[in-house]
Amino acid sequence: MSMILRNKTNVSFTSVDNEFIFNNALSTKAKGLLLQLLALPDNWKFSKEGIYAIVPEGKAFVEACLKELKEQGYLVIQKSKNVETNFYEYTYYVYSVSRIV
């Protein structure tokens, strides 16, 4: 299960905290990807492949942005092993405010 933690939204627009917009440590490209992730519906199935599919700039762009978002505290990815399938599963937590205190 993945979660997008953001301000209350309406179907036709996304309301976000200005914190990440004015964070000078975050590149404009990472801000754009974060905004796109925050705009996804609550039931969207997060995966890197899914993100690659919706971002036309390509895999390298997405990987660089995700790395930056993780380093700046806007993205947390939890890895856990499914005991039934013996495969690893990833849970993505996307925040509009950095988790770095």
C-alpha positions, 0 to 999 in steps of 0.5 A: 500500500502506498500513500500520498500525503498532501493537502485536501484536494478536489478532483480538478485541481491539486492544492499543495503546501508552498514549502517544497516550492520555495525549497532552494535545495530542490531542483525545479525538475524534482519539484515538477515530478513531486507536483505530478506525483502529488496530483495522482489519485489516491488509488494509483499503484505506485511503482518506478515502472508506473512513474516511467510511463507517465513521465516523458523525460525518461528513466534517467530523469525519473531516477535523478528526481526520485533520488533528489526527493528521497535525499530532501525528505519528500519521498520515502520508499519502504522495502519489505519481503512478502513472506507468501511470495518471497518477493520484495514489495515497495511502499512509496510515501510522497510528502508535500512537506519534507520529513527532514527536521 
